[in-house]
Structure formats: structure tokens, C-alpha cells
Amino acid sequence: MIFAYIRVSTDKQTNENQRFELNRFAEQRQWQIDSWTEETISALKKLEHRKLHGLLQQMRRGDILLVTELSRMGRNLMQIMSILNQCMERDIQVFTTKEGYELGNNINAKILAFAFGLSAEIERNLISQRTKEALARKKAEGVTLGRPKGSKSKRKKLTGKDDEIAHLLAKKISVSGISRLLGVHRLTVAAHIKDHMQ
């Protein structure tokens, strides 16, 4: 059987883009998707509290799981690897439409899955570390971080972050993902992109 899994982080996000991509991917291969599982939940939640857990429990040897990208399954290396390992041990193939991965129970798939998860985790950590170091340097230089009470600054939270945001967008990281990495609200990132980067 062929199973499709869709996850969005908030109820303000839409699952239509993911559904369209998965349908198109299946049609290109003349596959019929037998079952759809959709949920609105953070990937940071424990797997046991997600519909994905129930989906994996009902899948059998030889089944296929379709997702748009591995990050739909988990938000960090350990979670993604745990899910992929579970699928590989049970001979369940995982296809990602955006990244074009085909992961089965073979050594090449395991190496690829590990490399992808590791690089994504390292990238997030490096961005976070660079941000923390920059803030620490500014503080050491005597720069007052944040806005004094009762004043409005022309300098916004994301002023000077255009290059970093453009880099993240080029890596196909969502606005929500960028907001988490930069420690600001999703709407702040969306407004900054609209006002300063278009």
C-alpha cells in the first residue's frame, strides 16, 4: 500500500501545497495513494503523541510512505533517524518529493539518510551559534540590546539580517523555521521579507 503523510506546524498553515506535491509525485509514477494522514502539530512533539506514530504502526513490509520532505517527519537528527530506522528495519520505503530521496532497507539509503539529517542539524546549530556569538559580541562592546522602555527604534529586530534570511530562504527553510532560528515571531519574519526583501 502507498501512504501519504502531511504535517503542518500551526493551524494557520495550509496542507494544500503538500497534498498537491504528493498527488503530482504519485501521478508521475502512475501510483494510487491508498491512505492519507494529515495533522497539525509541532515535529518537536514526541512521536507517540503524533498521528505519524499510528500510521507507522499500521504499515507493513513492502509499503511505501510518501512525504514532501524529511523535515515533515521530525525536526532534529535523532527523531528523523529513529523514524527512518524503524521504516528500514521493517522494509518500508520512504520517498520525499522535494529532495528526491528514495530510502529503503539498504546501506546507501542509510548513509544518505544519516548524511542529510546530520547536515541539517549542523546547519541549524551553526546558525544558532553565530547568532548567539554576534549578540554576545555586541553586549561586550557595550551595545544595549533591545529597545529602552517606552521608545520606538527605527532599527527593527531583523535589521541587518537580510543576507542570513536570504540564505535560509534559498535553502527552502520555511518562514516558521527561520523565525525559530532567529528567535522572533513568524509574523515578524514575514513582515520583514515583505517590507525589505521584495
VMD Tcl script that draws the C-alpha trace (Angstrom):
set ca {
  {0.00 0.00 0.00}
  {1.03 3.61 -0.54}
  {0.58 6.00 2.38}
  {0.91 9.80 2.23}
  {1.77 11.84 5.32}
  {1.21 15.59 5.67}
  {2.18 17.72 8.67}
  {1.85 21.45 9.28}
  {3.09 23.19 12.43}
  {0.20 25.60 13.03}
  {-3.45 25.84 12.16}
  {-2.60 28.97 10.10}
  {-0.54 26.92 7.67}
  {-2.20 25.07 4.84}
  {-1.70 21.45 3.87}
  {-2.83 22.06 0.27}
  {0.70 22.57 -1.11}
  {1.88 19.29 0.39}
  {-1.20 17.45 -0.89}
  {-0.66 18.85 -4.39}
  {3.02 17.82 -4.42}
  {2.30 14.29 -3.18}
  {-0.52 13.79 -5.71}
  {1.69 15.01 -8.56}
  {4.56 12.75 -7.45}
  {2.24 9.71 -7.35}
  {0.68 10.53 -10.72}
  {4.11 10.78 -12.37}
  {4.75 7.18 -11.29}
  {1.18 6.05 -12.00}
  {0.70 5.22 -8.33}
  {-2.55 5.35 -6.41}
  {-2.30 6.74 -2.88}
  {-4.29 4.38 -0.66}
  {-4.30 6.35 2.58}
  {-3.79 9.97 3.68}
  {-2.72 11.06 7.16}
  {-2.77 14.78 7.99}
  {-2.03 16.53 11.25}
  {-1.34 19.97 12.68}
  {1.35 19.56 15.31}
  {4.94 20.54 16.01}
  {7.54 17.99 14.93}
  {9.15 18.55 18.34}
  {6.29 16.65 19.98}
  {7.08 13.09 20.95}
  {6.31 10.62 18.18}
  {3.87 8.76 20.45}
  {1.68 11.87 20.56}
  {1.51 12.26 16.79}
  {-0.69 10.63 14.13}
  {2.52 9.61 12.36}
  {3.07 7.06 15.15}
  {-0.27 5.37 14.43}
  {0.43 5.45 10.70}
  {3.79 3.73 11.13}
  {2.16 1.08 13.33}
  {-0.33 0.12 10.62}
  {2.22 0.00 7.78}
  {3.57 -3.40 6.68}
  {6.57 -4.81 4.86}
  {6.76 -3.52 1.27}
  {4.55 -0.47 1.93}
  {5.58 2.98 0.71}
  {5.46 6.21 2.73}
  {5.33 9.50 0.80}
  {6.28 12.83 2.40}
  {7.22 16.15 0.81}
  {10.48 16.36 2.81}
  {12.15 14.61 5.72}
  {11.59 17.62 7.99}
  {7.84 16.82 7.88}
  {8.68 13.66 9.85}
  {10.88 15.25 12.52}
  {12.67 18.46 13.45}
  {16.02 17.07 14.62}
  {18.53 14.44 13.62}
  {17.67 11.89 16.30}
  {13.94 11.97 15.64}
  {14.33 11.69 11.86}
  {16.88 8.89 12.16}
  {14.72 6.97 14.62}
  {11.72 7.09 12.26}
  {13.79 6.18 9.18}
  {15.49 3.35 11.05}
  {12.10 1.98 12.06}
  {10.97 2.08 8.41}
  {14.16 0.47 7.10}
  {14.06 -2.36 9.64}
  {10.51 -3.16 8.56}
  {11.31 -2.86 4.82}
  {9.10 0.22 4.38}
  {10.29 2.56 1.63}
  {10.23 6.33 2.19}
  {10.02 8.73 -0.77}
  {10.44 12.51 -0.44}
  {9.07 14.66 -3.25}
  {11.15 17.83 -2.76}
  {14.51 16.20 -2.04}
  {14.00 13.23 -4.36}
  {15.15 10.68 -1.78}
  {14.21 7.01 -2.03}
  {15.06 5.38 1.27}
  {14.76 1.65 1.74}
  {16.50 -1.08 3.69}
  {19.92 -0.75 2.05}
  {23.26 0.70 3.10}
  {23.17 3.53 0.55}
  {19.82 4.72 1.87}
  {21.07 4.57 5.46}
  {24.17 6.60 4.62}
  {22.12 9.15 2.68}
  {19.55 9.50 5.46}
  {22.28 9.94 8.06}
  {24.17 12.49 5.97}
  {21.02 14.52 5.32}
  {19.92 14.53 8.93}
  {23.40 15.36 10.19}
  {23.93 18.24 7.75}
  {20.53 19.76 8.57}
  {21.25 19.53 12.29}
  {24.72 21.03 11.91}
  {23.34 23.88 9.78}
  {20.73 24.77 12.40}
  {23.31 24.64 15.19}
  {25.79 26.80 13.27}
  {23.18 29.46 12.55}
  {22.09 29.46 16.19}
  {25.70 29.62 17.39}
  {26.57 32.50 15.03}
  {23.55 34.44 16.25}
  {24.48 33.90 19.92}
  {28.11 34.90 19.29}
  {27.05 38.09 17.49}
  {24.77 39.05 20.38}
  {27.50 38.31 22.94}
  {29.99 40.43 20.97}
  {27.56 43.36 20.79}
  {26.92 43.10 24.52}
  {30.68 43.02 25.25}
  {31.11 46.16 23.12}
  {28.63 47.93 25.36}
  {25.76 47.92 22.92}
  {22.43 47.89 24.74}
  {20.43 45.01 23.39}
  {16.73 45.55 22.97}
  {14.72 48.76 22.99}
  {14.57 51.01 26.05}
  {11.16 51.14 27.68}
  {8.73 53.49 26.01}
  {10.83 54.16 22.91}
  {10.46 53.07 19.34}
  {13.57 52.38 17.37}
  {13.96 52.66 13.62}
  {16.17 49.61 13.94}
  {13.96 46.54 13.84}
  {14.63 43.09 15.25}
  {15.77 41.77 11.87}
  {17.71 44.83 10.67}
  {20.97 43.62 9.15}
  {19.73 40.04 8.84}
  {18.77 40.24 5.14}
  {21.70 38.08 3.98}
  {21.06 35.43 6.62}
  {17.33 35.34 5.85}
  {18.01 35.15 2.09}
  {20.45 32.28 2.73}
  {17.83 30.38 4.74}
  {15.11 31.01 2.15}
  {17.45 29.70 -0.57}
  {17.81 26.52 1.49}
  {14.00 26.16 1.37}
  {13.63 26.76 5.11}
  {10.09 27.95 5.87}
  {9.23 31.32 7.42}
  {8.30 29.48 10.63}
  {11.65 27.67 10.60}
  {13.53 30.95 10.09}
  {11.60 32.59 12.94}
  {12.62 29.77 15.31}
  {16.27 30.03 14.26}
  {16.35 33.80 14.71}
  {14.30 33.81 17.91}
  {11.49 36.03 16.63}
  {7.82 35.58 15.83}
  {6.84 34.12 12.44}
  {4.89 37.27 11.55}
  {7.98 39.42 12.24}
  {9.93 37.41 9.64}
  {7.06 37.54 7.13}
  {6.70 41.32 7.54}
  {10.46 41.86 7.20}
  {10.58 39.84 3.97}
  {7.61 41.76 2.58}
  {8.92 45.21 3.57}
  {12.63 44.84 2.92}
  {13.36 41.91 0.62}
  {10.90 42.08 -2.26}
}
mol new
graphics top color blue
foreach p $ca { graphics top sphere $p radius 0.5 }
foreach p [lrange $ca 0 end-1] q [lrange $ca 1 end] { graphics top cylinder $p $q radius 0.2 }
display resetview
